[in-house]
Amino acid sequence: MEAKMGRFFESVGNFFTGGDNIPWCDRDIIAGCERELADAATEDQRNDSLMRLSWALVHSRQTDDVNRGISMLEASLDNSGSPLQTREKLYLLAVGHYRNGDYSKSRQLVERCLQIQPDWRQAISLKKAIEDKIAKDGLIGIGIATTAVGLLVGGIAAAVARKK
């Protein structure tokens, strides 16, 4: 019984906090990736370092970092050497837009990932997180609208009751 209650409270907490399984990245990791990029000696090392830095930036809690990661990925998307690189960049772009709250753009990008590799678990998991977030936001919107209508009807009823 106690375990069920714990899971219930965790699910309620996740509903309000937007709990997902996408990892966060802190400033120290980003700084390490920036140093690695600066020290890259070859073009291959530079490309690998850019991908790691992009990953770290879109997983940051800082909006400026996420936006920087999105910009870097968008600039490099056309230079992808393989479908695998394109898939990775599209996925990271989807994560960045998800972090920024642009769920429709994130969903479009994750769908493109799944066109490249339909059984990719990370993309499937992100798609589910996006759909859950959209559904949650819809429920909250409905709740706000219902509350507003209730307050309006209550106000009208109170005004009518005072006139009598």
N, CA, C and O of each residue as an XYZ file, in Angstrom:
656
protein
N       0.825     -1.195      0.000
C       0.000      0.000      0.000
C       0.872      1.262      0.000
O       0.606      2.221     -0.725
N       1.926      1.234      0.839
C       2.814      2.390      0.919
C       3.515      2.638     -0.414
O       3.708      3.788     -0.809
N       3.897      1.566     -1.109
C       4.559      1.707     -2.415
C       3.600      2.321     -3.434
O       3.995      3.158     -4.244
N       2.325      1.893     -3.385
C       1.328      2.453     -4.303
C       1.130      3.941     -4.042
O       1.006      4.729     -4.980
N       1.101      4.324     -2.778
C       0.936      5.742     -2.433
C       2.149      6.543     -2.912
O       2.010      7.660     -3.412
N       3.337      5.959     -2.753
C       4.549      6.634     -3.219
C       4.516      6.858     -4.716
O       4.864      7.939     -5.190
N       4.097      5.835     -5.475
C       4.001      5.973     -6.931
C       2.933      6.994     -7.306
O       3.104      7.750     -8.263
N       1.831      7.020     -6.557
C       0.770      7.985     -6.831
C       1.291      9.411     -6.658
O       1.102     10.253     -7.536
N       1.948      9.684     -5.522
C       2.453     11.027     -5.274
C       3.552     11.395     -6.261
O       3.669     12.557     -6.653
N       4.358     10.419     -6.668
C       5.389     10.688     -7.679
C       4.749     11.053     -9.007
O       5.209     11.975     -9.681
N       3.681     10.336     -9.397
C       3.028     10.644    -10.673
C       2.347     12.008    -10.623
O       2.358     12.734    -11.617
N       1.759     12.367     -9.491
C       1.158     13.695     -9.349
C       2.254     14.762     -9.425
O       2.080     15.786    -10.087
N       3.369     14.526     -8.756
C       4.486     15.472     -8.805
C       5.021     15.614    -10.213
O       5.316     16.726    -10.650
N       5.153     14.506    -10.938
C       5.624     14.549    -12.318
C       4.651     15.302    -13.205
O       5.064     15.992    -14.137
N       3.358     15.175    -12.922
C       2.361     15.891    -13.720
C       2.592     17.392    -13.623
O       2.555     18.096    -14.632
N       2.828     17.880    -12.418
C       2.970     19.320    -12.233
C       4.372     19.836    -12.548
O       4.531     21.004    -12.902
N       5.385     18.987    -12.424
C       6.743     19.450    -12.709
C       7.168     19.107    -14.119
O       8.220     19.560    -14.569
N       6.377     18.316    -14.831
C       6.745     17.940    -16.190
C       7.832     16.891    -16.199
O       8.689     16.896    -17.083
N       7.813     15.984    -15.221
C       8.842     14.961    -15.111
C       9.029     14.183    -16.401
O       8.080     13.597    -16.922
N      10.227     14.178    -16.907
C      10.557     13.390    -18.077
C      11.898     12.723    -17.804
O      12.526     12.976    -16.777
N      12.325     11.886    -18.711
C      13.575     11.159    -18.516
C      14.722     11.746    -19.327
O      15.740     11.081    -19.519
N      14.581     12.953    -19.796
C      15.635     13.591    -20.576
C      16.635     14.196    -19.601
O      16.258     14.981    -18.730
N      17.916     13.832    -19.744
C      18.904     14.303    -18.762
C      19.184     15.798    -18.874
O      18.982     16.415    -19.920
N      19.651     16.354    -17.773
C      20.072     17.745    -17.723
C      21.590     17.782    -17.762
O      22.247     16.789    -17.449
N      22.137     18.899    -18.136
C      23.581     19.071    -18.207
C      23.948     20.349    -17.459
O      23.264     21.364    -17.586
N      25.029     20.299    -16.680
C      25.397     21.499    -15.924
C      26.504     22.294    -16.625
O      27.093     21.847    -17.609
N      26.754     23.452    -16.099
C      27.678     24.405    -16.707
C      29.105     23.854    -16.812
O      29.821     24.172    -17.761
N      29.521     23.026    -15.840
C      30.879     22.461    -15.866
C      31.098     21.569    -17.082
O      32.161     21.611    -17.702
N      30.115     20.777    -17.419
C      30.232     19.894    -18.582
C      30.300     20.729    -19.858
O      31.098     20.445    -20.752
N      29.460     21.758    -19.937
C      29.484     22.643    -21.108
C      30.867     23.288    -21.249
O      31.415     23.345    -22.350
N      31.421     23.767    -20.151
C      32.751     24.393    -20.192
C      33.806     23.382    -20.655
O      34.696     23.735    -21.428
N      33.719     22.141    -20.197
C      34.652     21.107    -20.638
C      34.533     20.837    -22.131
O      35.538     20.651    -22.816
N      33.294     20.817    -22.635
C      33.077     20.609    -24.075
C      33.622     21.783    -24.884
O      34.154     21.593    -25.977
N      33.490     22.994    -24.350
C      34.032     24.174    -25.036
C      35.555     24.111    -25.103
O      36.147     24.455    -26.126
N      36.197     23.668    -24.003
C      37.653     23.518    -23.996
C      38.082     22.443    -24.999
O      39.055     22.610    -25.734
N      37.341     21.350    -25.010
C      37.644     20.253    -25.940
C      37.560     20.745    -27.389
O      38.402     20.394    -28.217
N      36.555     21.548    -27.687
C      36.405     22.099    -29.036
C      37.574     23.024    -29.389
O      38.093     22.981    -30.505
N      37.974     23.841    -28.449
C      39.095     24.760    -28.687
C      40.404     24.001    -28.926
O      41.268     24.466    -29.669
N      40.544     22.836    -28.295
C      41.772     22.048    -28.415
C      41.750     21.067    -29.584
O      42.747     20.389    -29.833
N      40.634     20.980    -30.303
C      40.514     20.007    -31.404
C      41.559     20.305    -32.476
O      41.681     21.433    -32.954
N      42.309     19.263    -32.842
C      43.410     19.445    -33.802
C      42.993     19.134    -35.235
O      43.495     19.749    -36.175
N      42.085     18.189    -35.406
C      41.675     17.787    -36.754
C      40.209     18.128    -36.982
O      39.475     18.438    -36.043
N      39.802     18.068    -38.227
C      38.398     18.349    -38.573
C      37.459     17.320    -37.939
O      36.375     17.674    -37.476
N      37.870     16.054    -37.916
C      37.051     15.015    -37.279
C      36.892     15.273    -35.786
O      35.796     15.143    -35.241
N      37.997     15.641    -35.122
C      37.921     15.955    -33.693
C      37.013     17.163    -33.464
O      36.239     17.198    -32.508
N      37.117     18.137    -34.339
C      36.279     19.339    -34.229
C      34.801     18.973    -34.383
O      33.968     19.433    -33.602
N      34.471     18.155    -35.378
C      33.079     17.742    -35.586
C      32.544     16.960    -34.388
O      31.413     17.176    -33.954
N      33.372     16.040    -33.852
C      32.953     15.273    -32.672
C      32.750     16.199    -31.465
O      31.787     16.055    -30.711
N      33.666     17.140    -31.301
C      33.560     18.088    -30.183
C      32.332     18.981    -30.320
O      31.667     19.287    -29.330
N      32.033     19.398    -31.549
C      30.833     20.210    -31.789
C      29.563     19.447    -31.430
O      28.629     20.013    -30.863
N      29.536     18.158    -31.763
C      28.350     17.348    -31.426
C      28.211     17.213    -29.912
O      27.105     17.320    -29.384
N      29.320     16.981    -29.208
C      29.256     16.870    -27.744
C      28.820     18.198    -27.118
O      28.007     18.222    -26.194
N      29.370     19.297    -27.630
C      28.983     20.612    -27.114
C      27.508     20.886    -27.403
O      26.794     21.398    -26.540
N      27.052     20.554    -28.595
C      25.634     20.744    -28.938
C      24.750     19.928    -28.003
O      23.723     20.413    -27.529
N      25.156     18.678    -27.738
C      24.394     17.820    -26.816
C      24.305     18.501    -25.455
O      23.222     18.612    -24.880
N      25.451     18.957    -24.943
C      25.474     19.575    -23.618
C      24.607     20.836    -23.583
O      23.881     21.064    -22.615
N      24.680     21.640    -24.617
C      23.925     22.901    -24.636
C      22.420     22.666    -24.650
O      21.700     23.321    -23.896
N      21.919     21.752    -25.483
C      20.464     21.554    -25.544
C      19.932     20.833    -24.307
O      18.725     20.820    -24.068
N      20.829     20.231    -23.517
C      20.413     19.585    -22.272
C      20.624     20.484    -21.054
O      20.469     20.039    -19.917
N      20.976     21.741    -21.290
C      21.220     22.690    -20.212
C      19.902     23.192    -19.619
O      18.854     23.145    -20.264
N      19.979     23.665    -18.394
C      18.814     24.293    -17.752
C      18.709     25.778    -18.118
O      17.703     26.424    -17.825
N      19.746     26.309    -18.756
C      19.781     27.723    -19.128
C      19.249     27.909    -20.547
O      19.748     27.293    -21.489
N      18.247     28.752    -20.692
C      17.624     28.987    -21.994
C      18.629     29.497    -23.025
O      18.572     29.104    -24.190
N      19.545     30.366    -22.607
C      20.543     30.883    -23.546
C      21.426     29.760    -24.096
O      21.762     29.748    -25.280
N      21.796     28.822    -23.225
C      22.599     27.679    -23.674
C      21.812     26.834    -24.667
O      22.340     26.425    -25.701
N      20.553     26.575    -24.351
C      19.706     25.753    -25.232
C      19.594     26.432    -26.602
O      19.732     25.778    -27.636
N      19.345     27.733    -26.601
C      19.229     28.467    -27.873
C      20.535     28.434    -28.662
O      20.527     28.319    -29.887
N      21.644     28.536    -27.959
C      22.944     28.448    -28.621
C      23.133     27.066    -29.252
O      23.618     26.954    -30.378
N      22.753     26.027    -28.527
C      22.852     24.674    -29.068
C      21.973     24.486    -30.296
O      22.390     23.861    -31.271
N      20.763     25.024    -30.252
C      19.851     24.947    -31.398
C      20.475     25.641    -32.608
O      20.453     25.107    -33.717
N      21.025     26.819    -32.391
C      21.647     27.564    -33.498
C      22.813     26.784    -34.104
O      22.953     26.715    -35.325
N      23.640     26.204    -33.254
C      24.780     25.424    -33.746
C      24.310     24.228    -34.569
O      24.868     23.935    -35.626
N      23.288     23.547    -34.079
C      22.790     22.363    -34.780
C      22.135     22.737    -36.106
O      22.337     22.057    -37.112
N      21.359     23.805    -36.111
C      20.709     24.236    -37.347
C      21.752     24.622    -38.399
O      21.587     24.333    -39.584
N      22.824     25.277    -37.952
C      23.880     25.695    -38.877
C      24.631     24.501    -39.457
O      25.127     24.570    -40.581
N      24.719     23.416    -38.706
C      25.496     22.260    -39.159
C      24.641     21.157    -39.789
O      25.182     20.173    -40.293
N      23.327     21.308    -39.766
C      22.441     20.234    -40.236
C      22.679     19.888    -41.706
O      22.683     18.713    -42.072
N      22.875     20.887    -42.537
C      23.083     20.630    -43.966
C      24.428     19.965    -44.258
O      24.617     19.390    -45.329
N      25.358     20.042    -43.309
C      26.682     19.459    -43.502
C      26.798     18.050    -42.948
O      27.908     17.540    -42.796
N      25.696     17.421    -42.648
C      25.732     16.065    -42.111
C      26.240     15.114    -43.179
O      25.796     15.147    -44.327
N      27.183     14.262    -42.778
C      27.801     13.354    -43.739
C      27.056     12.061    -43.943
O      27.338     11.327    -44.890
N      26.101     11.762    -43.066
C      25.401     10.488    -43.166
C      23.998     10.616    -42.575
O      23.717     11.566    -41.845
N      23.122      9.666    -42.888
C      21.794      9.678    -42.266
C      21.867      9.575    -40.739
O      21.021     10.124    -40.032
N      22.882      8.870    -40.238
C      23.041      8.747    -38.789
C      23.335     10.112    -38.161
O      22.764     10.446    -37.123
N      24.217     10.900    -38.774
C      24.502     12.244    -38.268
C      23.275     13.136    -38.350
O      22.996     13.900    -37.427
N      22.548     13.042    -39.443
C      21.322     13.829    -39.597
C      20.330     13.464    -38.503
O      19.720     14.341    -37.890
N      20.171     12.171    -38.260
C      19.254     11.687    -37.221
C      19.652     12.240    -35.863
O      18.796     12.706    -35.111
N      20.949     12.195    -35.536
C      21.437     12.693    -34.253
C      21.171     14.196    -34.096
O      20.723     14.649    -33.043
N      21.450     14.948    -35.144
C      21.239     16.401    -35.080
C      19.760     16.742    -34.978
O      19.385     17.645    -34.230
N      18.914     16.032    -35.721
C      17.473     16.262    -35.629
C      16.962     15.961    -34.220
O      16.126     16.686    -33.680
N      17.481     14.878    -33.634
C      17.077     14.509    -32.278
C      17.484     15.602    -31.282
O      16.681     16.013    -30.445
N      18.725     16.065    -31.378
C      19.180     17.111    -30.466
C      18.406     18.409    -30.667
O      18.112     19.114    -29.702
N      18.077     18.722    -31.908
C      17.217     19.892    -32.158
C      15.850     19.706    -31.505
O      15.301     20.640    -30.920
N      15.307     18.495    -31.609
C      14.010     18.203    -30.986
C      14.094     18.373    -29.471
O      13.174     18.913    -28.857
N      15.199     17.913    -28.862
C      15.380     18.084    -27.420
C      15.439     19.574    -27.078
O      14.810     20.018    -26.117
N      16.193     20.342    -27.861
C      16.302     21.775    -27.607
C      14.962     22.479    -27.674
O      14.633     23.285    -26.804
N      14.194     22.178    -28.697
C      12.879     22.820    -28.819
C      11.927     22.339    -27.723
O      11.075     23.099    -27.264
N      12.069     21.091    -27.306
C      11.281     20.571    -26.187
C      11.617     21.354    -24.919
O      10.724     21.774    -24.182
N      12.908     21.544    -24.674
C      13.337     22.299    -23.485
C      12.826     23.736    -23.510
O      12.540     24.313    -22.461
N      12.711     24.312    -24.697
C      12.212     25.686    -24.827
C      10.692     25.770    -24.825
O      10.135     26.867    -24.840
N      10.017     24.631    -24.806
C       8.554     24.630    -24.771
C       7.898     24.710    -26.132
O       6.685     24.899    -26.214
N       8.667     24.571    -27.208
C       8.106     24.570    -28.560
C       7.830     23.120    -28.952
O       8.580     22.506    -29.710
N       6.736     22.595    -28.412
C       6.445     21.163    -28.552
C       6.062     20.772    -29.979
O       6.365     19.658    -30.406
N       5.408     21.657    -30.720
C       5.028     21.298    -32.088
C       6.273     21.165    -32.965
O       6.365     20.233    -33.763
N       7.233     22.085    -32.827
C       8.488     21.993    -33.586
C       9.273     20.750    -33.159
O       9.848     20.049    -33.992
N       9.288     20.498    -31.875
C       9.984     19.327    -31.350
C       9.366     18.041    -31.909
O      10.082     17.112    -32.282
N       8.048     17.999    -31.960
C       7.373     16.807    -32.487
C       7.691     16.618    -33.970
O       7.913     15.490    -34.411
N       7.717     17.701    -34.743
C       8.064     17.593    -36.172
C       9.471     17.028    -36.350
O       9.697     16.168    -37.202
N      10.402     17.508    -35.555
C      11.788     17.052    -35.669
C      11.945     15.595    -35.254
O      12.673     14.838    -35.896
N      11.264     15.204    -34.182
C      11.378     13.812    -33.738
C      10.711     12.872    -34.747
O      11.143     11.731    -34.909
N       9.673     13.342    -35.417
C       9.057     12.542    -36.487
C      10.043     12.326    -37.638
O      10.096     11.243    -38.220
N      10.820     13.356    -37.959
C      11.848     13.202    -39.004
C      12.908     12.194    -38.579
O      13.400     11.426    -39.405
N      13.262     12.193    -37.296
C      14.206     11.172    -36.781
C      13.644      9.776    -36.992
O      14.347      8.864    -37.429
N      12.372      9.628    -36.677
C      11.741      8.311    -36.776
C      11.538      7.873    -38.220
O      11.390      6.680    -38.484
N      11.528      8.812    -39.158
C      11.507      8.436    -40.569
C      12.846      7.806    -40.958
O      12.894      6.886    -41.774
N      13.921      8.306    -40.371
C      15.248      7.778    -40.658
C      15.437      6.426    -39.978
O      15.954      5.489    -40.586
N      15.013      6.325    -38.702
C      15.137      5.072    -37.960
C      13.892      4.888    -37.090
O      13.848      5.379    -35.962
N      12.879      4.183    -37.608
C      11.586      4.067    -36.924
C      11.629      3.411    -35.543
O      10.738      3.651    -34.728
N      12.633      2.598    -35.266
C      12.661      1.881    -33.991
C      13.642      2.485    -32.977
O      14.014      1.820    -32.011
N      14.060      3.725    -33.185
C      15.035      4.354    -32.297
C      14.361      4.706    -30.973
O      13.481      5.566    -30.917
N      14.786      4.033    -29.918
C      14.133      4.165    -28.613
C      14.183      5.576    -28.040
O      13.202      6.045    -27.463
N      15.324      6.261    -28.195
C      15.423      7.623    -27.662
C      14.384      8.534    -28.310
O      13.729      9.319    -27.625
N      14.236      8.432    -29.613
C      13.266      9.275    -30.320
C      11.844      8.900    -29.930
O      10.991      9.774    -29.773
N      11.588      7.620    -29.775
C      10.254      7.165    -29.356
C       9.943      7.694    -27.962
O       8.826      8.141    -27.700
N      10.930      7.643    -27.066
C      10.748      8.142    -25.704
C      10.509      9.654    -25.700
O       9.647     10.146    -24.971
N      11.271     10.385    -26.511
C      11.070     11.826    -26.601
C       9.697     12.151    -27.178
O       9.031     13.075    -26.710
N       9.275     11.407    -28.178
C       7.953     11.633    -28.769
C       6.859     11.450    -27.721
O       5.903     12.224    -27.671
N       7.003     10.426    -26.886
C       6.021     10.198    -25.820
C       6.037     11.354    -24.814
O       4.984     11.812    -24.370
N       7.246     11.824    -24.456
C       7.343     12.955    -23.523
C       6.687     14.202    -24.113
O       6.015     14.949    -23.402
N       6.880     14.422    -25.405
C       6.269     15.579    -26.084
C       4.748     15.455    -26.047
O       4.045     16.405    -25.702
N       4.253     14.277    -26.405
C       2.799     14.080    -26.428
C       2.198     14.200    -25.036
O       1.102     14.737    -24.877
N       2.914     13.700    -24.017
C       2.444     13.851    -22.640
C       2.394     15.319    -22.236
O       1.450     15.756    -21.577
N       3.410     16.076    -22.633
C       3.469     17.504    -22.299
C       2.334     18.264    -22.993
O       1.698     19.127    -22.388
N       2.087     17.941    -24.255
C       0.998     18.588    -24.994
C      -0.346     18.262    -24.339
O      -1.194     19.141    -24.185
N      -0.537     17.003    -23.957
C      -1.789     16.602    -23.310
C      -1.945     17.306    -21.959
O      -3.032     17.772    -21.618
N      -0.849     17.379    -21.191
C      -0.897     18.045    -19.886
C      -1.222     19.527    -20.049
O      -2.060     20.067    -19.326
N      -0.561     20.178    -20.993
C      -0.834     21.595    -21.228
C      -2.279     21.805    -21.661
O      -2.907     22.794    -21.283
N      -2.806     20.873    -22.454
C      -4.209     20.950    -22.862
C      -5.140     20.827    -21.673
O      -6.130     21.552    -21.579
N      -4.826     19.904    -20.754
C      -5.658     19.736    -19.556
C      -5.608     20.980    -18.679
O      -6.629     21.414    -18.146
N      -4.428     21.546    -18.533
C      -4.303     22.758    -17.723
C      -5.080     23.898    -18.371
O      -5.740     24.673    -17.679
N      -5.004     24.004    -19.702
C      -5.764     25.032    -20.417
C      -7.261     24.868    -20.230
O      -7.982     25.842    -20.016
N      -7.719     23.630    -20.313
C      -9.150     23.351    -20.100
C      -9.534     23.720    -18.671
O     -10.599     24.295    -18.443
N      -8.676     23.393    -17.709
C      -8.951     23.726    -16.306
C      -9.046     25.226    -16.088
O      -9.929     25.695    -15.370
N      -8.149     25.976    -16.698
C      -8.166     27.438    -16.571
C      -9.432     28.008    -17.200
O     -10.087     28.877    -16.624
N      -9.770     27.506    -18.397
C     -10.976     27.993    -19.077
C     -12.226     27.666    -18.262
O     -13.124     28.498    -18.135
N     -12.280     26.462    -17.715
C     -13.434     26.049    -16.909
C     -13.544     26.928    -15.668
O     -14.643     27.341    -15.298
N     -12.432     27.212    -15.032
C     -12.436     28.076    -13.851
C     -12.919     29.475    -14.209
O     -13.710     30.067    -13.475
N     -12.450     30.004    -15.329
C     -12.865     31.341    -15.757
C     -14.368     31.383    -16.020
O     -15.047     32.324    -15.608
N     -14.881     30.375    -16.698
C     -16.323     30.315    -16.974
C     -17.093     30.202    -15.657
O     -18.123     30.852    -15.474
N     -16.587     29.374    -14.746
C     -17.248     29.224    -13.442
C     -17.291     30.533    -12.678
O     -18.314     30.877    -12.086
N     -16.198     31.258    -12.689
C     -16.165     32.556    -12.001
C     -17.120     33.552    -12.651
O     -17.783     34.323    -11.957
N     -17.192     33.538    -13.971
C     -18.090     34.430    -14.690
C     -19.547     34.111    -14.365
O     -20.336     35.010    -14.074
N     -19.896     32.836    -14.414
C     -21.274     32.419    -14.106
C     -21.597     32.735    -12.657
O     -22.696     33.198    -12.351
N     -20.639     32.486    -11.753
C     -20.855     32.802    -10.334
C     -21.061     34.294    -10.123
O     -21.913     34.704     -9.335
N     -20.275     35.107    -10.829
C     -20.424     36.557    -10.725
C     -21.773     37.023    -11.220
O     -22.401     37.885    -10.605
N     -22.222     36.461    -12.322
C     -23.546     36.814    -12.873
C     -24.639     36.388    -11.904
O     -25.583     37.134    -11.646
N     -24.499     35.170    -11.368
C     -25.509     34.682    -10.423
C     -25.553     35.564     -9.178
O     -26.635     35.854     -8.666
N     -24.405     35.990     -8.690
C     -24.361     36.854     -7.512
C     -24.994     38.208     -7.808
O     -25.692     38.771     -6.964
N     -24.746     38.735     -9.020
C     -25.318     40.032     -9.387
C     -26.828     39.932     -9.508
O     -27.547     40.839     -9.090
N     -27.314     38.836    -10.076
C     -28.760     38.631    -10.208
C     -29.390     38.477     -8.825
O     -30.471     39.009     -8.573
N     -28.720     37.753     -7.930
C     -29.254     37.533     -6.582
C     -29.328     38.846     -5.805
O     -30.246     39.024     -5.005
N     -28.405     39.755     -6.013
C     -28.406     41.053     -5.304
C     -29.547     41.937     -5.779
O     -30.113     42.701     -4.997
N     -29.893     41.834     -7.083
C     -30.963     42.671     -7.631
C     -32.316     42.274     -7.082
O     -33.226     43.102     -7.031
N     -32.467     41.052     -6.678
C     -33.773     40.571     -6.175
C     -34.000     40.990     -4.789
O     -35.041     40.675     -4.212
